[in-house]
């Protein structure tokens, strides 16, 4: 038995749930479509380029959670999952998860995308553990702020170590699957770093380090 960690966006999913949630809110008219689409695109490009200010992004992306009633948010989320997410769950991604499940490994998704968006996606894979950026709540409503450390870059390593504390798990013989160079701090911590459809920077690092590369989404629809 070992720990099998999966990034979510562009790794298990053939697209980015955080970006698509913003697009969905724009299409629904929940947010100003022109402003939100422009800023969503900017943050997404900064993420891919490795220069994203995670706190600036979270102040932007969590605001709609604070501005809307939780019941309405949950209804929108169900629609979002059907329209935007279900088409991005590929058979190859499911088979990868099942391979580790049959081995008896402990399965966990670790993602920078907030837990409100990602929790039901992780449930679709039957993965029991989620380590994600946590939106703060007060009296059942979201505040628009983050609780604790954002699960991003070095913060992802910190959050994982917090999760491991007191558990009968370790990074010894652990696997981590990710598409992004932003996850290099964690990829370098595990015994089995597994780039998945890697971005150009991660692809270069993988070649230099001799890491195997996995391709899951060759036939997936465009995000």
C-alpha positions as CSV (number, residue, x, y, z in Angstrom):
1,X,0.0,0.0,0.0
2,X,1.2,3.5,-0.8
3,X,-0.2,7.0,-1.1
4,X,-1.5,7.9,-4.6
5,X,-1.9,11.7,-5.0
6,X,-3.6,13.3,-8.0
7,X,-3.8,16.8,-9.1
8,X,-7.2,17.5,-10.5
9,X,-7.2,20.2,-13.2
10,X,-5.7,19.1,-16.5
11,X,-4.6,15.9,-14.8
12,X,-7.6,13.8,-13.8
13,X,-9.8,16.2,-15.7
14,X,-9.2,17.0,-19.3
15,X,-9.7,20.7,-18.5
16,X,-9.5,23.3,-15.6
17,X,-12.5,23.3,-13.3
18,X,-11.5,26.6,-11.7
19,X,-11.3,28.4,-15.1
20,X,-14.5,26.7,-16.3
21,X,-16.4,27.7,-13.1
22,X,-15.6,31.3,-13.8
23,X,-16.7,30.9,-17.4
24,X,-19.9,29.2,-16.3
25,X,-20.7,32.1,-13.9
26,X,-20.1,34.5,-16.7
27,X,-22.4,32.6,-19.0
28,X,-25.1,32.6,-16.4
29,X,-24.8,36.3,-15.8
30,X,-23.9,35.8,-12.2
31,X,-20.9,38.0,-12.7
32,X,-20.2,40.8,-15.2
33,X,-19.3,38.7,-18.2
34,X,-16.9,41.1,-19.9
35,X,-14.9,41.9,-16.7
36,X,-14.9,38.4,-15.3
37,X,-13.9,36.8,-18.6
38,X,-11.1,39.2,-19.1
39,X,-9.7,38.7,-15.5
40,X,-10.3,34.9,-15.6
41,X,-8.2,34.7,-18.8
42,X,-5.5,36.9,-17.3
43,X,-5.2,34.7,-14.1
44,X,-5.2,31.5,-16.2
45,X,-2.3,32.8,-18.4
46,X,-0.4,33.9,-15.3
47,X,-0.9,30.4,-13.8
48,X,0.4,28.7,-16.9
49,X,3.4,31.0,-16.9
50,X,4.2,30.4,-13.3
51,X,3.7,33.9,-12.1
52,X,0.2,33.7,-10.5
53,X,-0.4,35.7,-7.3
54,X,-2.5,33.2,-5.6
55,X,-3.9,35.6,-3.0
56,X,-5.0,38.1,-5.7
57,X,-6.6,35.3,-7.7
58,X,-8.5,33.9,-4.7
59,X,-9.8,37.3,-3.7
60,X,-11.2,37.4,-7.3
61,X,-12.4,33.8,-7.6
62,X,-14.0,33.5,-4.2
63,X,-16.0,36.7,-4.3
64,X,-19.0,35.1,-6.1
65,X,-19.3,32.6,-3.3
66,X,-19.6,35.4,-0.8
67,X,-22.0,37.4,-2.9
68,X,-24.6,34.6,-3.5
69,X,-26.9,32.5,-1.4
70,X,-25.5,29.0,-0.6
71,X,-28.6,27.2,-1.9
72,X,-28.4,29.0,-5.2
73,X,-24.7,28.3,-5.4
74,X,-25.3,24.6,-4.9
75,X,-28.0,24.5,-7.7
76,X,-25.6,26.3,-10.0
77,X,-22.8,23.9,-9.1
78,X,-25.0,20.9,-10.1
79,X,-25.7,22.4,-13.5
80,X,-22.0,23.3,-13.9
81,X,-21.0,19.7,-13.1
82,X,-23.3,18.3,-15.7
83,X,-22.5,20.8,-18.4
84,X,-18.8,21.5,-18.0
85,X,-17.2,18.8,-15.9
86,X,-18.8,15.4,-16.8
87,X,-17.6,15.6,-20.4
88,X,-14.0,16.1,-19.2
89,X,-13.8,12.9,-17.1
90,X,-12.1,10.4,-19.4
91,X,-12.1,6.6,-19.2
92,X,-8.3,6.6,-19.1
93,X,-8.4,8.9,-16.0
94,X,-10.9,6.6,-14.3
95,X,-8.7,3.5,-15.1
96,X,-5.7,5.2,-13.6
97,X,-7.6,5.8,-10.3
98,X,-8.9,2.2,-10.4
99,X,-5.4,0.8,-10.8
100,X,-4.3,2.4,-7.6
101,X,-7.5,1.5,-5.8
102,X,-7.0,-2.2,-6.7
103,X,-3.5,-2.0,-5.4
104,X,-4.9,-0.9,-2.1
105,X,-3.3,2.5,-2.2
106,X,-4.7,5.5,-0.3
107,X,-6.2,7.8,-2.8
108,X,-6.3,11.6,-2.5
109,X,-6.8,14.6,-4.8
110,X,-4.6,17.6,-3.9
111,X,-5.6,20.8,-5.8
112,X,-5.3,24.5,-5.7
113,X,-8.9,24.9,-6.8
114,X,-11.3,25.6,-3.9
115,X,-13.1,22.8,-2.2
116,X,-16.6,24.1,-3.1
117,X,-15.9,23.5,-6.7
118,X,-13.8,20.3,-6.4
119,X,-15.5,18.2,-3.7
120,X,-18.3,16.8,-5.9
121,X,-15.8,16.2,-8.8
122,X,-13.6,14.1,-6.5
123,X,-16.7,12.2,-5.5
124,X,-17.3,11.3,-9.1
125,X,-14.0,9.5,-9.1
126,X,-14.8,7.7,-5.9
127,X,-11.6,9.2,-4.3
128,X,-12.2,9.5,-0.5
129,X,-9.7,12.3,0.4
130,X,-9.5,15.9,-0.8
131,X,-6.9,18.4,0.1
132,X,-7.9,21.7,-1.5
133,X,-7.9,25.5,-1.0
134,X,-10.6,26.0,1.7
135,X,-13.1,28.9,1.3
136,X,-13.8,30.4,4.7
137,X,-17.4,30.3,6.0
138,X,-19.2,32.3,8.7
139,X,-22.8,31.4,9.7
140,X,-23.2,29.0,6.7
141,X,-22.2,31.6,4.2
142,X,-18.9,32.0,2.4
143,X,-16.9,35.1,3.4
144,X,-14.8,35.4,0.2
145,X,-11.6,34.7,2.2
146,X,-9.4,31.7,2.4
147,X,-9.2,29.5,5.5
148,X,-5.6,28.4,6.2
149,X,-2.9,28.1,3.6
150,X,-3.9,28.1,-0.1
151,X,-3.1,24.7,-1.6
152,X,-0.8,26.0,-4.3
153,X,2.9,25.5,-5.1
154,X,4.8,25.2,-1.8
155,X,1.5,25.6,0.0
156,X,0.5,22.3,-1.5
157,X,3.5,20.6,0.2
158,X,2.6,22.3,3.5
159,X,-1.1,21.3,3.3
160,X,-0.1,17.7,2.5
161,X,2.2,17.5,5.5
162,X,-0.5,18.9,7.7
163,X,-2.9,16.2,6.4
164,X,-0.3,13.5,6.9
165,X,0.4,14.5,10.6
166,X,-1.2,11.9,12.8
167,X,-2.1,9.6,9.9
168,X,-0.6,6.2,9.2
169,X,0.7,7.5,5.9
170,X,3.9,8.9,4.6
171,X,5.5,10.1,1.4
172,X,7.7,7.0,1.3
173,X,6.8,5.2,-2.0
174,X,4.2,7.9,-2.7
175,X,2.9,8.7,-6.2
176,X,1.9,12.1,-7.4
177,X,0.3,12.8,-10.8
178,X,0.3,16.4,-12.2
179,X,0.3,18.3,-15.4
180,X,1.8,21.6,-14.1
181,X,5.2,23.0,-13.3
182,X,3.5,24.8,-10.5
183,X,3.5,21.4,-8.8
184,X,7.2,20.8,-9.0
185,X,7.7,21.5,-5.2
186,X,5.5,18.4,-4.5
187,X,6.6,16.3,-7.4
188,X,10.2,16.5,-6.1
189,X,9.0,15.2,-2.6
190,X,7.6,11.9,-3.7
191,X,9.1,8.6,-4.8
192,X,7.1,8.4,-8.0
193,X,6.7,11.8,-9.7
194,X,4.3,11.3,-12.6
195,X,3.8,14.1,-15.1
196,X,0.5,13.8,-16.9
197,X,0.1,15.6,-20.3
198,X,2.7,18.0,-18.9
199,X,3.0,21.7,-19.7
200,X,6.2,22.6,-21.6
201,X,8.1,23.5,-18.5
202,X,7.3,20.3,-16.7
203,X,7.9,18.3,-19.9
204,X,11.4,19.7,-20.0
205,X,12.1,19.0,-16.3
206,X,10.7,15.5,-16.7
207,X,13.1,14.8,-19.6
208,X,16.1,16.2,-17.6
209,X,15.2,14.1,-14.5
210,X,14.2,11.0,-16.4
211,X,10.7,11.0,-15.0
212,X,8.1,8.9,-16.9
213,X,5.4,10.9,-18.6
214,X,1.8,9.7,-18.9
215,X,-0.8,10.9,-21.5
216,X,-4.5,10.6,-20.5
217,X,-6.3,13.1,-22.6
218,X,-5.3,12.7,-26.2
219,X,-8.9,12.1,-27.3
220,X,-10.6,14.4,-24.8
221,X,-12.9,17.2,-26.0
222,X,-11.4,20.7,-25.8
223,X,-11.9,22.4,-22.4
